[in-house]
Every structure is written in C-alpha cells, then in structure tokens.
Amino acid sequence: MIDRQRRTLLAGAAALTARPWLVGCERAAAPIAGGWFGADAERGHALRDGRWTRPTSSPVLADAGPTRRCAVAIVGGGIAGLAAAHALRRAGVDDLRLFELEDACGGNARGHQMGGMRCPLGAHYLPLPGPEARELAEWLHEIGVARSELGRTVFDERHLCHAPQERVFVSAAQAGAPAAGRWHEGLLPLADASADTLAQLRRFAAEVKALQSELSFAVPTLRSRWSAGLAALDAQSFAVWLGARGYTDTTLRAYLDYCCRDDYGAGPGLVSAWAGVHYFASRHGFHAPGDEAPGEARDAVLTWPEGNAFLAERLAGGLGERALPARVATRISPSRHEVALEIWNARAAQPERWVAQHVIVCVPLFIAARLIDAPPAALADLAPRLAYAPWLVSNLLLREPLLDRPGPAPAWDNVISGSPALGYVDAMHQGLRPVAGSTVLTHYWALGGQTLAELRAQRARLLNAPWSAWRDAVLVDLARAHPDLPGKVERVDATRYGHAMLLPTPCLRGDSALAALATPQGRLHFAHADLSAHSVFEEAFTRGVLAGQAVALAL
C-alpha cells in the first residue's frame, strides 16, 4: 500500500512537468525558486571514489605542507563530535581540532534561514531526557534549558513545544464521509474505530507495558541491560513479530509503520522488533487514545524554530579555530605512539597532514571503515552489513498563512494520513506573534521503505532525480491537506541525506562488534550514534561525551 502510494506520488510529480504550478489552483502562479541546500553529496562521493586519497604505494603527500600537530583530532562534526569536543574542553584539554566535511558543524542537526526565519535542516526536537541520560541532563542545566527547583528538574517553558503539539489530516475518502477532509487531534484518531481495532490497540499497549517491566529499555541504549529477552526481539523484524502475535488491524499497523519511519527512517519490515518496541518502551509506553491516566504527561518535547540546531550551535560555541569545517578526512593511519591523518581542505582545494596523540572517530561506521588503515576487526566485519536510510528534508517559505480545513488549530507537527512522507513542522509555531503571517514549513520524507531493494532504489532516485521533481512531489503531498499551498510558496530549499541514519535491522543492536567498537582501539576512539543502532540526539551526545572523557583521562 505504502509503495503504491509512493509510486503514485512520484508519478504525479512527473505529470506536473508541463504545468507544475497548477496544483490545487485554477491559474498559474510564479515559478517556485529553490534548489539543493545544506549537504554536499559531491564531497562524500569524492571520498567514496578515492579522488582525494593517495595510492598506498605513493610517497607521503608532497604538497600537503608542514605536518600539523594536536593532542586530539576529532573526525566528524555532528552531535557526537561536538559533544566530544565539549567534554574534552571541560576536562581541560584545549589542544584539539575538529574536522567536518560540510561547511558548518552539526550534522543532521544543522539549521537554515529563509525569509528571516530560522528553520531546521534535519532533526527538529529533543524529548525530555529520562534518568539514564544524565550527561545530557547535566548539559541542559548548564546551558539554561533546564533548572533544579526543590530537587525537581524544571524545563524552561520557552523551549517546550507549544500547544497544540500534533494533529493528523484524514481525507474524506479515508473517513468514509461525503464531506471534505478534516484535521484530527493527535496522530491516532479513533472516532469511528471498530471494536476489533480498539481491542488490538489495548492488547498491544498491554504487551508493551509487560515488556517494559520485564526487560531493560533505556535512552541512551548503552544504559540498557542486554538480555536474552532483548536478543530475541532483536533477532526478528518488527513486521514478523507483529504478525506472529496477530496484530493485523490496519489502523494499528499504519500507525506503527509511521512511528518506525519517523524514528528510524524505514518501515517495520526492515527494523528489528527490539527497535519497534524500544520506540515506546524506552519512554512512556503505548497508550490507546482515551486510556491515558488522568493528568498523565506524555510526549513532552523541547523544540526551537531552527530545530536541534539550537543545541548544536551551543555545543559548537567557543570552539573557534579548533573547529575546521570543509575539511574531509581521507585517511587515518594509527600507530603505536600517534595517529596520522590526511585531510582534504575543500575550501583551499589542497591536502593537509595532521598528527595527533588520539583520534575520536565520530563519523558513521561505514565511512570509518573506508578511512582507517587496517581497521579494527570488529569494524571490518560489521561495516559491510550496515544499512542506512535516505531522507529528504524540504523547507518551504510561505508568503502568507494557509487556509485551514475543519478540525484542531494548526499544530507544530502536522501529519497527513496515508502519505508516504511524514508531514511537516511549522517553524513559527514556537513564536508568540498574535497574528499568523509568513512562515517556513519543514517537510520530512523518510525513504527507507520496507525492503533493502526499495531502500537502494530510493537512494538512487534521491541522488539522480532533479530538485524540481522532488519539489513537485512535496507540493503534491502537501496539497492533499492544503490545496492553496502551491500558490503561496515562494521558495523550496531541499536537503538530501543519502545515508541519514543507521537502520536498526534485525540482529544489529546485540551484535558483539558494536560493543567492541565502544571501547578504545589503541589510540582510536569511536563515538557515533551508530554504536547504539539508534540515530537520535541522546545517543550521539552520550557517545561523544564518554569518548571525550576517556581521551581526557588517557592524556
């Protein structure tokens, strides 16, 4: 069903080539400007293809200039790399350099600006950290997002998501009503749910609660106590696990499909049952609408107009010349007493040679395996088996407010039921302006699909299809809920992530290779959310802090 909808949507985009601006409006509007923004696929592919790497048999780079030295080199300026740098500096280690491929640090938590308004290029919220995320909680206190009052942690209301938080658009055809479609509160509307649907929802809620009590689920996942029960979940796909338990209801399965695509980038057919259950059990469980306890606070999140760029920019603050963007690590050569690095300076278009006492590798593991001479056995074994989900993130600048359909007021997170995409967030939702005006909508599209073959095909399409085709596909998707949107869009800046996040495929989370790479490998230290098989801020931050602390201790 999802695959058929995706093909229909992309076919619809192609059909708009002749008259691309007649989506939901009777007269043509001005062409919508924009383009690819924020992620440089060319640099990554140049690294993949070896265009910046010297042959092993050639002499040391003659034009790299003098060898430069630092105590610690951090390769990768995403959240893990920034957190490692923060931990090192907090421990008194200032002689460090952070090398980042893109023109700015932050990874998929970077921000953008359109029409004078900040907006995210990727990750856009942070759930309130639980007791296991103590490093993150401490830092949130440090930057003033949280504070302690009478022994309790209180979060600054300016950073908590404003109400209404989320809603879903259900079309008339889906609802079975002759009237036009409408919005519903929450992401799981059950106004016309059958008794069987409600029974399966409540049975699933009870099973998640039982597993939550019996097994160990935590964020970050390194604080979970791995057990035979978790390994059994990890050994099978979420789709197989659901089918074996008789969860066949289409409403429940569609919601769980959305949850997996939203958190992992692919559907239940690709992610493990551990990941599917972890989504709920590591936080507040699963509750059928109407079954929540009175006054129960769930799903509170921190968010900002620029998304998690708010956090990334504070992590990067004070690094100054220690942060070196547009630097592509092309080779890491560890030895007994030091580690040599070959770096391509993309701005100067020339190589650099660096030597460090320790290197913290904060790039995805499949990239790390390409960079390191004689990579650790665990990395060489694991890297070929990893799968990464592609994503498309599109920011749409609107000149004026949209006309809204019946139902709840515009929310921060707005989902369109039955869409192959994930909906959009409104950058100005966190603002306090009394009258709605221009804004930026950030549209998210996870392209992992349900099979590895579909994932590979979608990644190729993302790379090869022109920006205009994806722009039109996004407009078609959003016009289902907002027919007036295409005529009010001034610009679309789209960001491609070919390998946005590691998929928690079956048997990955419990793989011994992940545990091995979490320990120092001589003078190499690995710190990336990949080590947790779960690509979220808390995982990357904690891995970075722990690696930074370990290196500071070693020094």
N, C-alpha and C positions, 0 to 999 in steps of 0.2 A: 504494500500500500504506500509506504513512505517513498520507495524507489520510484513508483509510478508517478507520484505527485512531483518528485524532483525532476523527472524527465519532462513532465508536462510544463513545469515552471520554466525550465531552461528552453524548451521549445517555444514557449510563449515569448521569452525574451528575444529569441531569434526572429520570431514573426514580427517583432516591433521594429525591425531594421528600416523598413520603408517609412513608417510613421511612428517613431519612437516616443513622441510626446503626446499621443492621443490615448493615454491610459486613464480611463475614468473621466475624461473631459471632452467637450464637443469641439473645441478649437485648439489649434496648435499653440503651445507656449514656446518661449525662447529655449533654445538648446541648453541642456544642463551641462555645465562645465565640471571639470574634476580630473581625476587620474589616480594612478597608484601612488601611495604615500607611505613612508614610515619604515618599510622593511626592504632591504637591498638584496634581492634574490641573486643578483649577479655576483656579489662578493661571496656569498655562500657557495655558489656553484663553481666559482673560480677555485675556491679551496677544494671542493669535491673533485674537480677535474685535474688538480695538481698544477694549475697555471702559475701559482706563486711559490711552488715548492721546488727546491733544487734537487736534482738526482742524488741518490745516496753516494754515488761514486765521484761526484764533483767536489772540488775544493770548497772550503768554507766561503760563504758569500763575500766576494772581493769588494763589492760596492756597498756593503752594509755599514761602513764607517766603524768607529771605535766601539768596542764592546761596552755596553752599559750595564751597571750592576744595581741590584736592590736586594734587600733581605728577603722580601716575599713578593712573588708575582702572582696575581690573580687573573686567570684567563676566563673571561666571561663577565659582563657587567649587568646581568639580570639581578633579580632579588637575592639569590644565593651569593653572588659575588659582592654585591653591595653590603649584605649583612656580614660577610666575612671581613670586609674592609672595616666596617664599623666595630666589629668585635676586636680586631687587631689594634685599632687606634685606641679603643677603650682600655686595652691591656698595655698601652704604652708603646706599641710598635707603629712607628710612623714611616719607616723606610719601606714603603710598599708601592707597587704600581698595579693598576687595574687596566687590563686590555679588553676593549669592547669592539666587536665587529661593526656595529651600527654607529651612526653619528651622534647618538645620545645613549646614556645608560638607562636601564630599567627593564630591558627585555620586553615581554608581552604586557608589562605594566606601565609602558610609556604613555604620555599624554599628547594632545594635539590642541589646536585652537582654530576656530572658524567663526568669522563674523564677530570677533572679540570675545567669544565664549569658549571656555575650556571644555574638552571632551576626551574620552578615553580612546586609546588605540587598541586596547585589549581588555585585560582584567579590570572590572569596574566596582568590585565591592569586597569587603572582608567581613565574614561572620564574626560575631563577638567571640574572642578566644575562650576556650574552656580551660580547666585547671591544668591540663597536660601541656598547654602551650605557654609555659612560664616565661621563656625567653622573650616571646612576642609580647606578652602582657607587660613585662617589665619595660620594654622599649616604648610601648604605647603610653605608659605612665611618664616615661622620660620626655616624650615629645608633646605631652599635654592633651592627648586624645582621651586618656583615662586618668582618674584620680582616686584616691582612697578616702572614704568617709565612714568613720565608725567601724573600721575593719572590713568594709564592703567596697568593691570596685564599682565606681560610677563613671559612665561614659558621657562625654560632652555631647549634649543634645544637638549641637550644630553638626556633628558628624554622624549621628544616627539617621537612618533613612526616614525621610518624612512620609507621613501617610497621605494618600493611600499607597501601599507599597507595591501591590501587584494585581493584575487583572488579566482576563483571557477573553478574546473575541471568538464567539461561536456564530457561524453563519446560519442563516435561516434554514438552509438545506440540512445542515447537521442537527439543528434543534428540532427539525420536523415541523416548523411553524411557517405559515404563509407570510408573516410579516418580515420586515428587513431584519438582518442580523443585529446582535446586541453584545455589549460587554457584560462580563460577569465577574464578581469579586473573587479573588484567589485564582489559583491555577487548576483547580479540580472542581468545576461546577457540577452539582448533582441534583439540580432542581427536578429533573424528570428521571432520575436514576431508578432502575428496576431493583427489586428485592435481591436478585442474584448479584447485581453489581455491588450493592451495599454489603451483602454477606461476604463477598470476596475481599472487599476493601478492609472490612473489620478482621477477617481471618489473616490477611497479610499484616495488618497492624499488630495483631497478637503475636504472630510469628517473629516479627522484627523485635518486639519487646522481649520475647523469650530469648532470642539470640543475643540481644543487648545485655541481658542479665547473665547469660551462661558464658559468653565469650568476651574477649577484650577488644573493644573498638575505641580508638583514640585519634585525635588530631593534635600534634603530628603522629603519624602511624608508628614511628620508632618507639613510642611510649606504649604501644600495644604489646601484650604478652602473646607471642605467637604460639599456637597450639594445634593439636590435631583437628579440632573443630574448624579453626580458621583455614587450615590447609585443605580440608575437604571442600569448603566453599571456594577456595582459590583454584581448585583443580578442574572446575567446570564453568561454562559460560553462564551468565545470568539468565539468558533465554532458556537454556536447558534446565536450570534449577527451577525456574518458574513453571515450565511445562510439566516437570515431574511432580509438582505439587498441585497441579490442577488450576493454576491461575490463568484462566483463559478469557476472562472478561475483557472486552475491547477497551472499555474506559480505563480500567486499571493498567492494561498493557500499554496503551497510548501514553498515559501519564508517566509510567516508568521509563518508557522509551525517551520521552522528553527529558527526564531527570538525568539519564545516562548521557545523552547528547550534550546537555547543558554542563555537566560537571567533568565529563571525560572526553567528549568530542566524537563519540560513536555510540551506536545502539547496543541493546542487551545481547545481541548475537556476537559481539566482539569483546565485551568486557566480562570479567570474571564475576561469579556470584559473590565473591568477597567484596568486590567493588560495588556491586549493586546494593548489597546490604549495608556496607560501610557508609554509603551516601546518607542513610537515615540513622543507623545505629551509633555512628560516631558523634552525633549531635543530639537531636531532640526526638528521635524516633519517627514513626509514621503515624499520622492520625487521620482517620476518615473525617471529612468535614462534619462538624456538629458533635464530634466525640471528644473534643478537647476539654480538659478540666477547666472550670470557671476561673478566669483570671490568669490562665496559663500563658506565659510569654514565650513565644517561639519565633524562630527565624529572624531575630533582630540582626541587622547588618549595619556596618559602617560604610558610608559611601560619600563621594565627592563628585562635583561636575566633571573633573578630569579622571575619575575613577581612581585606581590604585597608583596612578602617577603621583597623587598627593603623598603617598607613603614612599615611593621610590625616590622622589626628589628630596625628601627629608633624610633618607638614608645616604644619598649622594652628597648632601650638604657638607661642606668643609673638606671634601677630598681635594679640590683644587687641581693642581697639576699632577696629583697622584693618579687621577682618572685619565686614561688615554683612549678616547673614542676613535672610531675609524681606524682601529689597529686590528688586523686579522692575524691571529696566531696560526702559523703554518707548520710549525714543528716544535715538539717538546722532547728534549733529549736528557733524561735523568742519568746521573752518575752517582758514585758513592758520596762525593763531597759537595756537589752542586747540581743545578739543573740549567741547561742551556735552552734558550727559546729563540726561534726565528719568527719575526713579526713583519707583516707587510703593512706599511703606513699608506693607507689608501688615499689620504689627502696629499701627501708628498709624492706618491707613486714611487716609493723606494723601500727597500728592505731595511730592517734594523736587527741587531743582535743584542740579546739581553742574557744575563746570567743571574740566577737567584739562588739563595740557600734553600728555599722551599717554594713550591708552586701549589696553589689551590686551583684545581680544575673545576670550573663552575659552568661548563657547557654541557649540553645533552650528551649522554654516554655514546651515542653512535658517532658523534663528532669527535669526542675524546679519543675513541679508538683509532681515528684517522690521524690524529695529531701526534700521538705518543710513539716514540721509537720503542719497539719491543714492549707493547702494552702489557699490563698485568694479565695473568692467565684468566682471571675472572672476567675482565673486560673483553678480552679477545673471544671468550666463549659466549658471552652474553650479547654483545653488540649486534651480531647478525640476526638475532631472534627478536629484536625490538621493533615495534610498530608505532608510528606517530600519526596523530590525527591532523589533517589540514583544516584551517579555519579561514573564513573571510570576515573581516570586520569593516563595516562601511559607515562613515559619518555623513549625514545628510543635513545640510544647512537649509532651514526653512525660513522664508521671509515673513511669514505670518502664521498665526495659530491654525490648526486643523479644525474642520468641522467634526464634531464628535457624534458617535452613534449613541443610542439609548444605553443606559446602564450606569455603572460607577464612573466617577470622575476620572480624568487622565491620571495614570499612576506612574511611578518610577519605572517599573518593569511591566511591559505590555506584550503579551503573547498572543499569537494568532493560532487558534486550534486547527490542526490538520496541516499546518505549514511544515515544509521540510527544514525551514530555518527556525531560529529560537526567539524571534521577536526583537524588540528594541527597548532601550532605556532612553529617558529624556534627560539631557544634560542639565537643563534648567529646573528640574523638579526640586532640587535642593535649594533653589533660590527663594527669596522672600518677596519678590515683586508682586504687587496687588493685582496687576492685570497681565494676562498672558500676552506674549509677543513672539518675536522670532526666537528660534531655539535650534538646537542640534539634536537629532535623533541618531543613536548609535545602534546599528542593526547587526546582529550576530548570526553567523551561519556556520555551524559545525558540519564538516564534510566527511566525517569518518565512515558513515554508513553502517551496514550490518555485516559486511564481509571484507576481507583483505583485498579482494579483487576490486570491489567497489571503492574502497579507500584509495587504491592506487590510481584508478581511473579518475576519481575526483581531484586528486592532487595534480595529475597531468592537465586536467581541464582548467584548474585554477591557475596553473602556470601559463598555459598556452592560449586560453581564450582572452580576447581583448577586454580592457577595462570597460568599454561601453556595453559589452554583452552582460557582464556581471552587474553593472549599474542598472540595466534594464530588468534583469531578473529580480534585483532587490526592489525596484519600483513596482513590478507586478505583484510581488509578495505582499508588500505593504498596502497596495491599492485594494486588496481584498477587504481590509478594515477601514481604509482611508481613501476613498475614490478621488478625493480632491488633492491628495498629496503630490502627485507628479507635477501639477501645475503650480505648486508652491515651493518646490525645491530649487534652490539657486546653484548648489554645488554638491557633488558627491566625491569625497576622498576615501578611497578604499585601500585596505591593508591586507596583503596576502601573507599568511603563515603556512608555509608548506609542511612544516613539522612543528606545529604549535605545542603539542603536549604528548607525552608518552602514554600510550594506551595500557591500562591495567588488564592485559589479556590473561587468560587462564594460565595458572602456574607461575606467573611472574612475581607477584608480591612475596611469595615464600621462597623464591629462588635463592640458593646459598650465595650466588655470585653477587647479588645486591648487598647482602650482609658483609661479604668480604671487602667490597669496594668502599664501604662506610668506615673502614679502618685505614690508617695511614699505610701507603705503599711506598716505603722508603721515604724519599723527600717529596713524594706526590701525595696530595690530599684531595679527595673527591668531595664536592659539595654541590648538589643539584637536586631538584625535586624528583628527578628520575630515580634516585636511590630509594624513594618512598613509593614508587609506582603510582604517584598521585600528584598531578601538577597543579598545586594551589599555593597561595602565598605563604601559609603557615609552614608548609613542608620545606619550601625553598629557604625561607628565613631561618628556620631552626637548623637546617643542614649547614647553612653558611656560618651562623654563629658558632656552632660546635666545631667546625673546621678552623675558624679563626682562633678560637680559644686553644685548640690543640697545637696550632702552629706557634702561637704566642708562648705556650708552655715549653715547646721544644726549643725555642730561641733563648 
